Amino acid sequence: MRSKIKLLPILLTIVFFFASCGGGDDISKSGKSSTTTGWEYNEPDWGGFEVVPDYEQETGPGLVFIQGGTFTMGRVEQDVMYDWNNVPRKVTLTSFYMDETEVRNVDYREYLYWTQRVFISMRDVYLNALPDTLVWLDPLAYNDPYVEYYFRHPAYNEYPVVGISWRQASDYALWRTDRVNEKILIDENILLQDPAGQQGKENFNTEAYLAGQYIGLVGENLPSMRPTNAASGGGDAASDPSGQGRHVMMEDGMVLPRYRLPTEAEWEFAALGLIGETYDERLWERRIYPWTGASLRNDNPRYLGQFRANFVRGSGDYMGMAGNLNDEAAITAPVFSFWPNDYGLYCMAGNVNEWVGDIYRPLSFEDVSGFRPFRGNVFQTLERDPNTGEIVEKDEMGRLIKRDLNAGDVREYTQNYRKADYQDHLDGDYYSNLYSSQESIADTFTTRTQQMYSQENEDVTSLINNRARVYKGGSWKDRAYWMSPGGRRFLDEEAARDDLGFRCAMTKVGSQSGGGM
């Protein structure tokens, strides 16, 4: 009897285990049937509604998974420049992906080659994408060899591309999105390789393909579960009425989200790599740089004393003395130089500054949201035919045409937005300028921004406008002060520098876990 009593807890545990497994079974997640209607998924006899179960986003080429969370964004060291443009505050980011390295010269030349090959009759597309190699010129220095060799010569293949404007970097990210998704479909044999057939507007674009405006060279379409229309003459119930299958849709989860420039908050979060300073949801130590401690030199006995980044040690000292170069980089260094941070990202301090997506405002820390903060939103929608409601024909570059949201798109009771352009929101728009009036509504953004930062109309206009974009990270020609992730500077989005490059990011959809975390 006593032995039976001892076995009772074990038996109860087993019963509760199986009960919990059976009671919590999510048949919707299994992809078999709906928990709300009972109708079966992926069955033509039940209407053919298709569901992809257990989706998990793949990591795109060149990317590293960055698990999000809350952190203190802003400069946490002394603001010796007295900018006071990044006061510390608590924010939360969702998980995302970030390039392991800065975009290299060879990567950008690949983009130029494709552009030149596809847009043969639109040479301006290629010319507008060229980096400004003249950024190397200096009135009182002999930098001419870098103008000629740095971008094109194979000796610099692995070095970060510079001379790129914010707009050029954004265009590269869009192009990269399409090439990565095109390869995914080719690997799945849905599309076949067709480099010769892609000319002008007939090139693969992710949005155009999903909208049915790009066909390409079809390999094997996905089977359609839509039941055959009896009026069309019958046919296989597991295929579409035409019998040719269907192209990939967003609901299939095969194409990746777009590559883009990281937001300022994402870049700062990824650069800090605070995951290496946390234990059991406790932050043990803040960081000034992307590594532990305040020293610029490595404290590992194997690499003791070696610099952790490419920066200027002092006036006129860019790489140390011959025979014992401190960072072995007179200008930029190869993108895999030095040691990665705790997320596995290289050169998040020094080497080259990096563009981020945000528009610059000195008081952004007071205005932006505490969740996924970002300034620069211009809400858009696809252009549609007013008569049919269909998406209009793609443009000459093969991209879908978009327009800003207008008053007709805003519903009467919409609360989260009332217009398209929020770049000036609470900092330059007519609600926030010094001469607030109804007449200000018709003013251009330049006038409104000037009134935000100038006391009188005749004052010299401010450099702070909607073309000013943030860059971060410090570079080969900066002092260590700028290598703190909280530092921020700005430059016109059409301008470029010899110490300014970029890397791409990607949104993580669905679960906040991934990448082995």
PLY file of the C-alpha trace (Angstrom):
ply
format ascii 1.0
element vertex 517
property float x
property float y
property float z
element edge 516
property int vertex1
property int vertex2
end_header
0.00 0.00 0.00
2.84 2.35 0.93
4.54 1.75 -2.45
1.32 2.66 -4.25
1.11 5.92 -2.31
4.67 6.74 -3.35
3.77 6.16 -7.00
0.70 8.41 -6.82
2.55 11.76 -7.36
4.33 10.29 -10.38
1.09 9.04 -11.90
-0.61 12.39 -11.31
2.33 14.20 -12.97
2.04 11.98 -16.05
-1.73 12.53 -16.24
-1.38 16.31 -15.95
1.39 16.32 -18.57
-0.71 14.55 -21.20
-3.77 16.61 -20.29
-1.87 19.83 -20.74
-0.44 18.69 -24.08
-3.84 17.67 -25.38
-5.74 20.69 -24.07
-3.26 23.25 -25.40
-2.82 21.84 -28.89
-3.02 24.69 -31.38
-4.40 23.08 -34.51
-4.20 26.45 -36.25
-0.44 26.45 -35.78
-0.25 22.93 -37.15
-1.60 24.22 -40.45
-4.45 21.74 -40.53
-7.59 23.68 -39.66
-8.92 26.90 -38.20
-9.58 27.15 -34.48
-12.34 29.69 -35.10
-14.30 28.13 -37.99
-13.17 24.51 -38.07
-12.52 24.74 -41.81
-9.41 22.92 -43.01
-6.43 24.84 -44.32
-4.67 24.08 -47.62
-7.56 21.93 -48.84
-9.31 22.71 -52.16
-12.44 20.92 -50.93
-12.65 23.47 -48.11
-12.11 26.53 -50.27
-8.34 26.38 -50.58
-7.36 28.95 -47.93
-3.58 28.56 -47.66
-1.60 28.85 -44.42
2.13 28.43 -43.79
2.63 26.97 -40.28
5.62 27.39 -37.97
7.23 30.19 -39.93
10.66 31.38 -38.80
12.51 34.12 -40.65
15.76 33.17 -42.33
18.82 35.33 -41.76
19.61 37.22 -44.96
23.09 37.25 -46.54
25.62 39.30 -44.60
23.32 39.87 -41.61
23.62 39.14 -37.89
20.62 38.69 -35.61
20.27 41.40 -32.95
17.80 40.53 -30.19
15.96 43.64 -29.09
15.01 44.91 -25.67
15.17 48.02 -23.54
18.30 50.12 -23.11
19.45 53.61 -22.21
19.87 55.45 -25.49
22.04 58.55 -25.58
25.47 59.83 -24.65
26.47 58.42 -21.26
29.84 60.15 -21.07
30.76 63.80 -20.72
29.48 65.97 -23.57
32.67 67.93 -24.16
31.25 69.46 -27.36
28.28 70.85 -25.42
25.88 69.69 -28.14
23.37 68.24 -25.67
21.64 66.55 -28.59
21.44 63.01 -27.20
20.42 63.13 -23.56
20.11 59.60 -22.09
16.60 58.12 -21.94
15.08 54.64 -21.81
13.72 53.16 -25.06
12.73 49.72 -26.35
13.56 48.14 -29.69
12.20 45.01 -31.28
14.64 42.44 -32.66
16.25 43.13 -36.02
19.19 42.18 -38.20
22.33 44.21 -38.89
25.15 43.82 -41.40
28.17 42.13 -39.89
30.42 44.70 -41.56
30.27 47.97 -43.41
29.39 47.68 -47.11
32.62 47.09 -49.02
33.95 48.59 -52.24
33.48 45.26 -54.02
29.84 45.10 -52.86
29.08 48.53 -54.23
30.88 47.81 -57.53
28.64 44.76 -57.94
25.65 47.10 -57.63
27.10 49.48 -60.22
27.83 46.62 -62.62
24.24 45.37 -62.40
22.87 48.88 -62.83
25.00 49.53 -65.90
24.07 46.18 -67.44
20.31 46.43 -66.87
19.63 50.13 -67.47
21.52 50.41 -70.75
19.18 53.06 -72.15
19.05 54.99 -68.84
22.66 55.88 -68.22
21.67 58.50 -65.65
20.69 55.69 -63.26
24.26 54.42 -63.33
25.84 57.86 -63.14
23.68 58.87 -60.17
24.79 55.75 -58.29
28.54 56.42 -58.70
30.37 57.31 -55.48
32.06 60.68 -55.30
35.74 59.70 -55.42
36.74 63.36 -55.25
35.96 63.35 -51.53
39.58 62.30 -51.05
40.94 65.58 -52.35
42.50 67.89 -49.78
43.81 71.37 -50.62
46.93 70.82 -48.51
47.52 67.06 -48.77
48.55 64.68 -51.56
45.54 62.34 -51.60
45.22 62.08 -55.38
46.12 58.35 -55.50
43.04 57.54 -53.42
40.85 59.34 -55.95
42.10 57.00 -58.65
42.64 53.72 -56.80
40.59 53.45 -53.61
37.22 52.48 -55.11
38.30 50.54 -58.23
41.59 48.80 -57.42
41.33 45.19 -56.14
43.75 46.05 -53.32
40.84 47.88 -51.70
38.10 45.32 -52.37
37.59 44.58 -48.67
37.68 48.20 -47.56
34.49 50.14 -46.74
32.99 52.15 -49.57
33.04 55.91 -48.97
31.92 58.94 -50.93
28.33 57.67 -50.73
25.43 59.98 -49.97
22.49 59.00 -47.79
20.27 58.72 -50.86
22.74 56.48 -52.66
23.02 54.24 -49.61
19.21 53.95 -49.45
19.03 53.06 -53.15
21.68 50.37 -52.69
19.63 48.82 -49.88
16.56 48.60 -52.15
18.60 47.00 -54.92
20.09 44.49 -52.48
16.61 43.51 -51.31
15.60 42.60 -54.84
18.76 40.64 -55.62
18.50 38.59 -52.40
14.82 37.78 -52.94
15.40 36.97 -56.59
18.05 34.43 -55.61
15.70 32.87 -53.05
13.11 32.26 -55.78
15.80 30.95 -58.13
17.06 28.54 -55.47
13.47 27.29 -55.03
13.21 26.81 -58.83
10.27 29.21 -58.95
12.23 31.52 -61.22
15.05 30.63 -63.58
18.21 32.64 -64.08
17.67 35.14 -66.87
20.34 37.89 -66.77
20.04 38.59 -70.49
16.26 38.98 -70.28
16.38 41.58 -67.53
16.58 44.90 -69.31
15.09 48.26 -68.36
11.80 48.00 -66.52
11.70 44.22 -66.96
13.98 43.45 -64.02
13.07 41.62 -60.85
11.60 43.89 -58.21
10.16 42.31 -55.07
7.09 44.55 -54.80
6.37 44.35 -58.53
6.64 40.55 -58.44
4.29 40.24 -55.47
1.82 42.56 -57.24
1.91 40.39 -60.38
3.71 43.00 -62.50
6.87 40.96 -63.03
6.75 37.45 -64.53
10.34 36.65 -65.47
11.49 33.25 -66.66
9.26 30.86 -64.71
10.62 27.59 -63.44
7.86 25.91 -61.44
5.07 27.93 -59.86
3.59 26.97 -56.53
0.46 24.79 -56.70
-2.73 26.73 -56.11
-5.25 25.35 -53.63
-8.04 27.47 -55.04
-10.86 25.15 -56.23
-11.41 25.04 -59.97
-14.24 27.13 -61.31
-16.66 24.64 -62.82
-17.71 27.16 -65.46
-14.17 27.28 -66.84
-14.25 23.68 -67.93
-13.01 21.83 -64.86
-9.49 20.62 -64.26
-7.28 19.63 -61.38
-8.85 20.84 -58.15
-5.41 21.28 -56.58
-4.32 23.87 -59.14
-5.61 27.19 -60.31
-8.18 27.37 -63.14
-5.44 27.99 -65.71
-3.53 24.92 -64.57
-0.27 26.91 -64.35
-0.02 27.25 -60.58
0.57 30.63 -58.97
3.43 32.96 -58.17
4.73 33.52 -54.65
2.67 35.75 -52.35
3.57 37.61 -49.18
1.58 35.02 -47.22
4.03 32.29 -48.30
6.83 33.88 -46.27
9.45 33.08 -48.90
10.72 36.59 -49.60
12.60 38.51 -46.94
11.72 41.98 -45.62
13.62 44.79 -47.28
17.16 45.80 -46.52
17.36 49.41 -45.31
19.49 51.80 -43.34
19.22 51.17 -39.59
17.42 53.70 -37.44
19.63 55.70 -35.11
18.29 53.75 -32.12
18.97 50.39 -33.82
22.50 51.40 -34.74
23.28 52.61 -31.22
21.76 49.51 -29.62
23.71 47.17 -31.90
26.96 49.10 -31.44
26.82 48.98 -27.64
26.39 45.20 -27.61
25.11 45.29 -24.05
24.15 41.63 -24.28
27.71 41.00 -23.13
27.10 42.97 -19.92
23.78 41.42 -18.89
22.89 38.46 -16.74
19.38 37.41 -15.78
17.92 40.73 -17.00
20.50 42.71 -15.07
22.93 45.17 -16.65
26.20 44.85 -14.79
28.12 47.67 -16.42
27.44 50.47 -18.90
29.68 50.95 -21.89
31.37 54.01 -23.33
32.51 52.11 -26.43
31.32 48.89 -28.11
33.54 46.93 -25.70
33.86 46.56 -21.94
35.85 49.17 -20.08
37.12 52.68 -20.82
40.43 51.66 -22.41
41.04 51.92 -26.16
43.52 49.04 -26.02
42.88 45.33 -25.75
43.39 43.88 -22.25
43.51 40.27 -23.42
47.01 38.92 -22.61
47.30 37.54 -26.14
46.66 40.95 -27.74
47.67 43.15 -24.83
48.05 46.80 -25.73
46.71 46.58 -29.30
44.20 49.20 -30.35
40.60 48.04 -30.61
39.60 50.41 -33.44
40.86 52.61 -36.26
40.98 56.21 -35.11
43.37 59.17 -34.69
45.45 58.83 -31.53
46.68 62.40 -31.60
47.48 65.30 -33.87
49.15 63.93 -36.99
49.25 60.34 -35.68
47.03 58.23 -37.90
48.72 54.80 -37.62
51.72 54.92 -35.29
55.43 54.53 -35.98
57.07 52.34 -38.61
57.95 48.93 -37.25
55.13 49.01 -34.72
52.00 50.46 -36.33
49.32 50.90 -33.70
46.25 50.19 -35.85
47.94 49.38 -39.20
45.56 51.70 -41.05
46.64 55.00 -42.52
43.13 55.61 -43.80
40.32 53.05 -43.63
40.98 49.42 -42.76
39.45 46.21 -44.21
35.95 45.71 -42.83
36.89 42.58 -40.84
39.67 44.36 -38.98
39.98 44.42 -35.17
37.62 42.48 -32.91
33.83 42.25 -33.21
31.55 43.39 -30.41
29.36 40.99 -28.43
26.82 40.81 -31.25
29.54 39.83 -33.70
29.58 43.20 -35.52
32.86 44.61 -36.79
34.04 48.24 -36.71
31.04 49.71 -34.92
33.57 52.22 -33.60
36.14 53.88 -35.84
37.14 53.04 -39.43
34.28 54.99 -41.06
31.26 56.84 -39.76
27.96 55.30 -40.85
24.71 56.74 -42.15
21.51 55.96 -40.26
17.95 56.54 -41.39
16.94 59.38 -39.07
16.50 63.05 -39.86
18.58 65.15 -37.47
16.99 67.28 -34.79
18.94 68.37 -31.70
15.91 67.71 -29.49
14.82 64.36 -30.88
15.37 62.82 -27.46
12.45 64.92 -26.17
10.05 64.15 -29.01
10.43 60.62 -30.37
8.56 57.59 -29.11
9.92 55.34 -26.40
9.13 52.34 -28.63
11.19 51.96 -31.83
12.07 55.70 -31.89
12.60 57.27 -35.33
12.24 60.67 -36.97
11.72 60.82 -40.72
8.36 59.18 -41.43
6.61 60.01 -44.70
3.69 57.60 -44.99
3.06 56.35 -48.52
0.71 54.04 -50.37
0.72 52.43 -53.79
-0.72 54.49 -56.61
-3.97 52.96 -57.87
-6.25 53.55 -60.82
-9.17 55.66 -59.49
-11.66 53.78 -61.69
-10.64 50.17 -61.15
-8.69 50.34 -57.90
-5.90 48.31 -59.50
-2.23 49.15 -58.89
-1.01 51.32 -61.76
1.70 50.13 -64.15
5.24 50.10 -62.75
7.67 52.86 -63.71
10.52 52.75 -66.22
12.86 51.26 -63.61
10.49 48.39 -62.85
9.34 49.74 -59.49
5.80 50.24 -58.29
4.71 53.87 -58.14
3.98 55.25 -54.69
2.48 58.48 -53.46
2.16 60.23 -50.12
-1.05 59.65 -48.21
-3.54 62.47 -48.69
-6.67 63.71 -46.94
-8.80 61.21 -48.84
-6.83 58.32 -47.31
-7.38 59.44 -43.73
-10.50 58.04 -42.15
-12.66 60.29 -40.04
-11.85 58.54 -36.78
-8.18 57.73 -37.47
-6.16 58.67 -34.39
-2.57 57.57 -35.06
-1.95 59.84 -38.07
-3.67 62.68 -39.91
-1.23 63.37 -42.74
1.67 61.78 -44.62
4.73 63.87 -43.78
5.82 63.73 -40.15
9.46 64.69 -40.65
8.87 68.05 -38.92
6.48 66.72 -36.30
6.72 68.80 -33.09
9.97 70.31 -34.35
9.54 72.57 -37.37
5.92 72.02 -38.39
3.38 74.83 -38.07
2.32 73.61 -34.63
5.81 74.17 -33.23
7.30 77.19 -35.01
7.73 80.58 -33.41
5.10 82.22 -35.63
2.32 79.66 -35.33
-0.64 80.66 -37.46
-2.96 79.16 -40.02
-0.99 80.85 -42.79
2.01 78.74 -41.82
0.25 75.62 -43.06
0.92 76.61 -46.64
4.61 77.37 -46.03
7.31 75.09 -47.38
9.20 72.87 -44.96
12.27 75.09 -45.40
10.42 78.17 -44.16
8.83 76.30 -41.27
12.14 74.84 -40.14
13.84 78.23 -40.33
11.14 79.69 -38.12
11.66 76.88 -35.65
15.35 77.72 -35.18
15.52 81.45 -36.02
14.11 84.36 -34.05
13.61 86.66 -37.01
12.56 86.02 -40.59
15.67 87.75 -41.95
18.06 85.53 -39.96
20.40 83.21 -41.81
18.56 79.96 -42.29
19.50 76.99 -40.14
21.40 73.97 -41.45
18.86 71.85 -39.58
16.22 70.84 -42.11
14.62 67.73 -43.54
17.70 66.98 -45.65
19.94 66.71 -42.57
20.61 63.05 -41.80
22.36 61.55 -38.80
25.66 59.69 -38.98
27.46 57.92 -36.13
30.43 55.85 -35.08
33.64 57.82 -35.52
36.21 57.20 -38.24
39.86 56.87 -39.19
40.22 60.67 -39.05
38.30 61.22 -35.77
39.47 61.28 -32.17
38.27 58.57 -29.79
35.53 60.85 -28.45
33.36 60.20 -31.52
33.61 56.42 -31.20
31.06 56.37 -28.40
27.79 55.02 -29.86
25.88 57.90 -28.24
27.66 60.50 -30.38
25.71 61.95 -33.28
26.45 64.37 -36.11
24.58 65.32 -39.26
25.17 65.98 -42.95
23.02 66.83 -45.95
21.56 63.66 -47.47
23.09 64.48 -50.88
26.58 65.08 -49.48
29.42 62.58 -49.03
32.74 62.31 -47.17
35.92 60.25 -47.30
35.24 58.92 -43.80
31.55 58.11 -44.14
30.11 54.76 -45.25
27.12 52.63 -44.25
25.77 49.21 -43.41
22.27 47.80 -43.84
19.66 46.47 -41.43
16.52 44.37 -41.76
13.36 44.10 -39.67
12.77 40.85 -37.77
9.17 39.73 -38.26
7.29 37.52 -35.83
9.09 36.06 -32.83
11.63 38.22 -31.01
13.91 35.22 -30.64
16.17 33.78 -33.27
19.78 33.34 -34.21
20.26 30.77 -31.46
18.86 33.07 -28.73
0 1
1 2
2 3
3 4
4 5
5 6
6 7
7 8
8 9
9 10
10 11
11 12
12 13
13 14
14 15
15 16
16 17
17 18
18 19
19 20
20 21
21 22
22 23
23 24
24 25
25 26
26 27
27 28
28 29
29 30
30 31
31 32
32 33
33 34
34 35
35 36
36 37
37 38
38 39
39 40
40 41
41 42
42 43
43 44
44 45
45 46
46 47
47 48
48 49
49 50
50 51
51 52
52 53
53 54
54 55
55 56
56 57
57 58
58 59
59 60
60 61
61 62
62 63
63 64
64 65
65 66
66 67
67 68
68 69
69 70
70 71
71 72
72 73
73 74
74 75
75 76
76 77
77 78
78 79
79 80
80 81
81 82
82 83
83 84
84 85
85 86
86 87
87 88
88 89
89 90
90 91
91 92
92 93
93 94
94 95
95 96
96 97
97 98
98 99
99 100
100 101
101 102
102 103
103 104
104 105
105 106
106 107
107 108
108 109
109 110
110 111
111 112
112 113
113 114
114 115
115 116
116 117
117 118
118 119
119 120
120 121
121 122
122 123
123 124
124 125
125 126
126 127
127 128
128 129
129 130
130 131
131 132
132 133
133 134
134 135
135 136
136 137
137 138
138 139
139 140
140 141
141 142
142 143
143 144
144 145
145 146
146 147
147 148
148 149
149 150
150 151
151 152
152 153
153 154
154 155
155 156
156 157
157 158
158 159
159 160
160 161
161 162
162 163
163 164
164 165
165 166
166 167
167 168
168 169
169 170
170 171
171 172
172 173
173 174
174 175
175 176
176 177
177 178
178 179
179 180
180 181
181 182
182 183
183 184
184 185
185 186
186 187
187 188
188 189
189 190
190 191
191 192
192 193
193 194
194 195
195 196
196 197
197 198
198 199
199 200
200 201
201 202
202 203
203 204
204 205
205 206
206 207
207 208
208 209
209 210
210 211
211 212
212 213
213 214
214 215
215 216
216 217
217 218
218 219
219 220
220 221
221 222
222 223
223 224
224 225
225 226
226 227
227 228
228 229
229 230
230 231
231 232
232 233
233 234
234 235
235 236
236 237
237 238
238 239
239 240
240 241
241 242
242 243
243 244
244 245
245 246
246 247
247 248
248 249
249 250
250 251
251 252
252 253
253 254
254 255
255 256
256 257
257 258
258 259
259 260
260 261
261 262
262 263
263 264
264 265
265 266
266 267
267 268
268 269
269 270
270 271
271 272
272 273
273 274
274 275
275 276
276 277
277 278
278 279
279 280
280 281
281 282
282 283
283 284
284 285
285 286
286 287
287 288
288 289
289 290
290 291
291 292
292 293
293 294
294 295
295 296
296 297
297 298
298 299
299 300
300 301
301 302
302 303
303 304
304 305
305 306
306 307
307 308
308 309
309 310
310 311
311 312
312 313
313 314
314 315
315 316
316 317
317 318
318 319
319 320
320 321
321 322
322 323
323 324
324 325
325 326
326 327
327 328
328 329
329 330
330 331
331 332
332 333
333 334
334 335
335 336
336 337
337 338
338 339
339 340
340 341
341 342
342 343
343 344
344 345
345 346
346 347
347 348
348 349
349 350
350 351
351 352
352 353
353 354
354 355
355 356
356 357
357 358
358 359
359 360
360 361
361 362
362 363
363 364
364 365
365 366
366 367
367 368
368 369
369 370
370 371
371 372
372 373
373 374
374 375
375 376
376 377
377 378
378 379
379 380
380 381
381 382
382 383
383 384
384 385
385 386
386 387
387 388
388 389
389 390
390 391
391 392
392 393
393 394
394 395
395 396
396 397
397 398
398 399
399 400
400 401
401 402
402 403
403 404
404 405
405 406
406 407
407 408
408 409
409 410
410 411
411 412
412 413
413 414
414 415
415 416
416 417
417 418
418 419
419 420
420 421
421 422
422 423
423 424
424 425
425 426
426 427
427 428
428 429
429 430
430 431
431 432
432 433
433 434
434 435
435 436
436 437
437 438
438 439
439 440
440 441
441 442
442 443
443 444
444 445
445 446
446 447
447 448
448 449
449 450
450 451
451 452
452 453
453 454
454 455
455 456
456 457
457 458
458 459
459 460
460 461
461 462
462 463
463 464
464 465
465 466
466 467
467 468
468 469
469 470
470 471
471 472
472 473
473 474
474 475
475 476
476 477
477 478
478 479
479 480
480 481
481 482
482 483
483 484
484 485
485 486
486 487
487 488
488 489
489 490
490 491
491 492
492 493
493 494
494 495
495 496
496 497
497 498
498 499
499 500
500 501
501 502
502 503
503 504
504 505
505 506
506 507
507 508
508 509
509 510
510 511
511 512
512 513
513 514
514 515
515 516
